[in-house]
């Protein structure tokens, strides 16, 4: 995305993924440099989440290569996958908090299970991370079901940064939030990513959020990345698909499948 | 032609399900033999599957033992064989009804709960979240439930067997004029160790089936509330059918002469 200075943090080369006869990713090429913040934009169902899930190893692409720090992780499993997963943190669209665990244990989960940190130490770290996203200690002992949507997003963010990951993924971080809370979450994303020194890959169709949290934007359409560039240049992309999308116009080359 | 195509599609769907289930079972068994072992989760599942199922298994076992004694008495009465009530009751309870009734009750109570819980975790991306937190969902969710069910079911069945015999005793003594001492002596004299152990082996297998089908259907649930509902129904139905099928196979193997 930026001028290459070293090995890219993440590189996708010709990644293809289909579900049955439906081709979702049809040769995605994307390069993300270290400590950059990239947002993938695109309409619903264009494969943004599938792209991230392929990087995370939740889905396996049929073709193509995914490199993290130059290492091919496309088909790795077992201990090698566990080692790579420790580099990742993820904020899910619906927060995906474990409702059987209290808030602090949600935040500390990766530390306890993935990194073998003792529970008492992990609880202290969880409370520190909750403070970073603006939540007080008393929240730590509540159940996720007792929190509002905005608070759940904050807890999800605290969980994503708990183990100081090198790469953080954000899946529709502001969807379903009111504009003020969405802006608060955007600010938290910027500050926490900078704080941790991580590389960020976000997916969203919220252009306000995309402009705010990214330094580069890539647009996914028809299973391919059709435009990439610095965030400041997106208004002058010269790409009719990008222009239609960022201005939210019904008329243009992008045709939404609407059943009568 | 359309008719043949629909038959072909149905066959392919069934074969795909069998293949997926075989792969899932293989992954679960592989997870059993490799660290990490989540001891705390296994203990909490033993409480959920075993301890909290005691009332329902105990009640059904009691009434099953009672009705069994009554039916044997009424049937035996036709050819003057009323006295075989304790012997046939203990045999039927320990070999068949104890493990099967416990298995079906656990399928309804625990299999459904496992499928609903894991299904909800699937549709709310909690299972994906586990993966991103460097935790293998098979080892964290499936293995503890299978281990807990395989441990709990024989214990539940042993308790259910005792309560079932007690149900037969209560009906025989208080309704059919048997003497308590004679009933218990005939029961103890007639029941062999292999009658009890065969039932406990069956119970362990039924526990494996219930936990496996609950987890499998939960993991494969799609969509929202309806998908979770379908997963729950499928878990109970497939577990129940597999329990009865496995019961026949195990009986044929364990009592093969």
Interface residues (C-beta under 8 A of the other chain):
Chain A: X53 X56 X57 X58 X82 X85 X86 X88 X89 X90 X92 X93 X94 X96 X97 X98 X99 X109 X110 X113 X114 X115 X159 X169
Chain B: X36 X121 X124 X125 X126 X128 X129 X131 X132 X133 X134 X135 X136 X140
